[in-house]
Amino acid sequence: MGERRDLDSAMAAAGCWPERSPWIREAMAGLPRHHFAAERLWRWDGYAYLPVDRAADPEGWVAEVYGTLHDAAITQLADGSPSSSLSAPSIVADMLDSLRVEPGHRVLELGSGTGWNAALLAQRAGSGQVVSVEVDSGLAAAARERLERAGVKAAIEVGDGAAGWPAGAPFDRVIATYAVEEVPWAWVEQTVPGGRIVVPWGQLGNVALTVAADGRSASGRIQGLATFMPDRAATGALAWQQIRGDGPAERKRPLTRDLAPLHANWHLRFALRVALPTARVITKNEGGVVTAWVHDGASSWATLDGSGAMTYGGGPRDLVAELDHAWTHWTEAGTPDYSDFGLTVERDAGQTVWCRNPSAGPYWPTT
């Protein structure tokens, strides 16, 4: 299959095969992506998701499966939005590398999806060493079938991933395939001291945590940038137009910043995500002119118009002012990279996001 070879070559050219984890490339070659893809995939045409069936459009289906190294293949929709996918191969490789799985490790995966990630983990950890928890019983059943066909022995259990899998604990490694805002304490509690937890945090970055020797906390740095689907239990946010409505802006004032970094600098975007956890920033660059749309998923919105050098906003929160304040804070902090940020989870104190030094406390001022 040419697409499969092309993807492997593209991963190599982009430096996406981790040097310290050569087993990942070998596992992906032995457990090809298309063996774990659903018979119906979904393609975004700019307006809606359209079905791509393997039987009706085999070439289109293969194109969706192998796409590019940074593309996920959508395998399920819920209310018109993606609810499960075959994750982008570059992101899968990056997270598996961050997990540092060794043969014989007991591994817990949260979010089975198609079963591909569980299969790759089992290839490394060993037969029967992986337990994967999936909330959707239909997805779980399909993943079991694919694993069986591939000759891979890994347990797929139906349950709420937030609870982990206490019946199989303790685990040496824990990995989640969906984004959470707060790392569930159950994941830390079910990991051995010195064990590692890799999880997409806040739908923008993935973090690798190491459990402390006393088991009362876990801490680690952001490893890379990636967008993952949120926990299904998360409250659904409103879309931009639902919040904006058709009425006039409540606030209007001149734009005082060059918006180019907001569009292109993902270190800035990550810092803004830390400072304004409920804000969603969307940008567009047309001919060097950037426009940004910001909303909080609930009641407040803002538009930063680079062409007219004006800002507009509405709702109880002044998102333009909040974004400006957070941007200034990032600049005054020395424009830290996303890899300078980290996360500490404690049994009693909850979750703290820090920058550069875990003992420095929260990155974002609380007052």
Summary of the structure (lengths in Angstrom):
residues: 367
radius of gyration: 21.3
end to end distance: 57.1
largest distance: 62.5
contacts: 1199
relative contact order: 0.09
helix: 33%
strand: 30%
